[in-house]
């Protein structure tokens, strides 16, 4: 986890707010799609 956390923190620290909002929205939609495909 620490190896993953550091690059993510670096991205968050340097990305403009609008870009971060777009990334968050993309990840939310991606999660919805993946959750709909998994068995219940």
C-alpha positions as CSV (number, residue, x, y, z in Angstrom):
1,X,0.0,0.0,0.0
2,X,2.7,2.6,0.8
3,X,4.1,2.2,-2.7
4,X,0.7,3.0,-4.2
5,X,-0.1,5.8,-1.8
6,X,3.0,7.9,-2.6
7,X,2.3,8.3,-6.3
8,X,-1.4,9.0,-5.7
9,X,-0.4,11.7,-3.2
10,X,2.0,13.2,-5.7
11,X,-0.8,13.3,-8.3
12,X,-3.3,14.9,-5.9
13,X,-0.8,17.5,-4.8
14,X,0.0,18.7,-8.3
15,X,-3.3,18.4,-10.1
16,X,-5.6,21.4,-10.6
17,X,-9.0,21.2,-8.8
18,X,-10.9,20.8,-12.1
19,X,-8.7,17.9,-13.2
20,X,-9.1,16.1,-9.8
21,X,-12.9,16.5,-10.0
22,X,-12.9,14.9,-13.4
23,X,-10.8,12.0,-12.2
24,X,-13.1,11.5,-9.2
25,X,-16.1,11.4,-11.4
26,X,-14.5,8.9,-13.7
27,X,-13.6,6.6,-10.8
28,X,-17.1,6.8,-9.5
29,X,-18.6,5.7,-12.8
30,X,-15.9,3.0,-13.2
31,X,-16.8,1.7,-9.7
32,X,-20.5,1.6,-10.6
33,X,-19.8,-0.4,-13.8
34,X,-17.5,-2.8,-12.0
35,X,-20.0,-3.3,-9.1
36,X,-22.8,-4.0,-11.6
37,X,-20.7,-6.8,-13.2
38,X,-19.8,-8.7,-10.1
39,X,-22.0,-11.5,-8.9
40,X,-24.5,-10.6,-6.1
